[in-house]
Amino acid sequence: MARSSRHNGHDRYKSRITNLFQSYGADSNPESQAHNAKYLAVLVSGYLEQAVKELLLQYASQGTRSQITRYIEETWPISRNMNVENIKTILNQFNTGWSQEFSIWLEEEGKNRKNDINSIVRWRNSIAHGQESNTTGVTLVSVRNAFCTIKELVSFIDEMVNREG
């Protein structure tokens, strides 16, 4: 399957978020920036969940009987937050080596990947549950940094699963 059709859903999502970062960056009103940062944090967390799900379900459907693919799609954890531990668990269920590679990728020197991923999920949960006091670190800069890490993660998972496929 061609890359463009295989990644159509999460690539559109990523483009939308990128465009929103560009348009929101021009707003100098601090209250608007805070609101926009929270909105983008929710979108970035959703992008992470959708991209991981799409990549792994696409991998699972390659050369598999349609009944098995349907089973995996139907049993995918709907409400699982894509924090680092949950991503490790899901990757491990597909391939223990992937979980190990992910752990190594997280610890790459000079990167705050684990913090970026866990922060975006934690912020989303705080925003969704009205816990404003837990969102003081949510700024356009912090959300943009987390988004960059998550884009790297999506590329990492894409490359990893396609080596196997």
N, C-alpha and C positions, 0 to 999 in steps of 0.2 A: 504494500500500500504506500502511496506517495506521502512524503513528509507533510505536505500542505493539508491533505485530507486527514491524516492521522492526528495532527495537532491542531486542527481547525478551532475547536472549542476554546482551549486554554490560550492559544495564541491571540485570538480575538479579545479575550479577557485581559491579557497582558497589554495589548495595544491600547485598550480603553483606559487602563490604569495609568499607563505612560502618558497618554494625552491629558488626563486629569491632573497629573503632577505638573505638567507644563502650564496648564491654564490656571491652576491654583497658586502656583509660585509667583504670579504677577500681583496677587492680592496682598496689599500691605496692612490691611486691617487685622490686628492681632486676634480679635474674636472670630473673625472669618477663618483665619489660618488654623486656629485651634479646632474649629468645627470641621474644616476640610481635612485636617490631619486624622481626626477620629473616623471620618467617613472612609478615607483611604485605608486606614488600618483594617477596617472591616472588609473592604474589597480585597486587600492584599491577602488576608487570611483566607478568604473564599477562593482566591486564585490558587493558593497553595493546596488547599483541599481538592479542588477540581483538577488541577494539573497532575497531582500524584495519582489520583483515582484514574484519570484518563490514561496515563502512561502504563499503569500496571494492568488495567483491564484490557488495554490494547495488546500488551504482551501476553496476557492469559488467553486471548482469543486466537493467537497465531497457531495454526495447526491443531487446534483443539476442537473436539466435537461440540456442536452448538449447545447441547444440554449442559456440558461442563461450563462453558462460557456463561450461559444463563444463570447457573447456580452461583458462580463467583459474583456476577453482577447483583443478583438478588440478595446475597449474604454480605455484601460490602457493608462495613460499619457506617451507618448513616450519621450518627451523632458523635463520632470520634473526632476529637480535636487533633490536628496534625502538629502536635508538639514533637520534640525530638524523640522522646521515648516511644510514642505511638508510631512514628515513622519507622523507627528501628524495628519495632514489633511486626509491623506490616511487611517490611522488607524481609525480615527473617522468615516469615511465613511463606514467602515466595522462594527465597534462596538465602541460606545462612551466610554465604559469602557476601551478598549485597549488604546485609546488616553490618558486617565487619568493615566493608569498604566505606559505608556511610559513616561509621564511627571514626575512621581514619580521616575522612574528608572533613568532618566537623572540627577536628583538632589541628588542622593545618595551621602552621605558625603564622601569627600576625592577624588572624581572623577571629571575629566574634560571632561565628556562624550559629553556634548553639544558642547564644543569648538573643541574637536577632530573630531566630525562628520562634523560640519560646516566648519572646516579648510580644511578637505580633499576635500570637494566639491568646496570650494572657490579656492584652489590650482589647482584643475583640470581645472576649468574654466579659470583661469589666464594662465595656461600652454597652453591650447587649443587655446586661443585667443592671444598668443604671448606677454603677459604682464609680461615679465621677472622681472620687478621691484616689482611685487606683490608676488614673490616666494622666498623671502629671508629666510623665515622660513622653507622651504622645505629641510629637511635633512633626512638621512636614519633613524635616531633616532626618529624624529618627525613623520615621515610616519609610522614607526613600531608601535609607541604608538597609533596612530590613527587606524591602522589596528587591534591592540589588542582590542580597544574599539568597533570597528565595528564587530569583531567576537563575542564579548559579546552581542552586539545588535542583531545580527542574531540569536544567541542562545535564547535570551530573547523573540524575536518575535516568534520563532519556538515553544518554550514552551507555550507561551501565546495562540497562535492559536490552538495548539493541545489539550489544556485543553477544548476548545470549541468544537473541532471536535469529 
